[in-house]
């Protein structure tokens, strides 16, 4: 009889949970996420968030056409209706964006109206609010072919070398900033017979230098490093401290090191600049229920982070901060309840 009672209780508890989830879904607990598609970093965190929020009866719809370094923040800040997307995109949500994911620096720049947002007519987007900052490390890597005569990037200008430089997604301006430190411009490089190209597969077969951020995973934005380092022998260059300090101040990055064995040929840690943080964020008008549930879901279902195509991790000491972007009050309430924020 006791076993039967226990079984009945278990069934009733499960039934009760199902009823709550069903009631929540029927009550219209829906929200629209904007970041990128599931195969990219910000979109993959959107997929994780969607799965985590199911436990609390939320139906998260994902805009896969809301990608872009600055575009995603602009769309979420404006509570825009998702664009239709391209021919290969699935149908997009038809309701306005409620929240999204982007890099922590991009959120900070959008909030301040700086960097790529400095010329926007909207000015600083002070309505943006942080909900959670999930760690996602990347490292600035500069490499040359192992048999190259380049020992330092200064050699390019001094010896007028006709080098072909590859850059990764969103890192073209970064590469030019690095080269400018050595007095190099694109016209000057071209006058030597050199060039700058992206890292699309055809370009990877002929190059002398690669400059860009890299990660420990094989996410699409950085997979060129995995490909190239397997097919070519490379030497990795250490940038001068003065240049690293300049990049840190201008781009809100940090001092760090490319870890040993990040790629084939990285035989020791290399001083560099690093960045981390993929943020879930909303606006000041993001509903209290949604912001609280997002903070709670990502915390209570941290296990979902390990199964992504991106190296994510949860740090209770940093999840509640991203430079000077204000924390949403509902998220702050959750972190204080958990003791993460005193």
ABEGO torsion letter per residue (X at the ends): XAAAAAAAAAAAAAAAAAAAAAAAAAAGBBBBBBABBAABAAAAAAAAAAAAAAAAGBBBBBBAAABEAAAAAAAAAAGBBBBAEBAABBBBBABBBABBBBBAAAAAAAAAGBEAAAABAAEBBAABBBABBBBBBBBBBBBBBAABABABAAAAAAAGBBBBBBBBBGAAAAAAAAAAAAGBBAAAAAAAGBBBBBABAAAAABBABBBEBBBABABAAAAAAAAAAAABBBBBBBBBAAAAAAAAAAAGBBBBBBBBGABBGBABBBBBBBBBEBBBBBBAABBAAAAAAAAAAAAAAAAAAAABABBBBBBAAAAABBEABBBBAAAAAAAAAAGABX
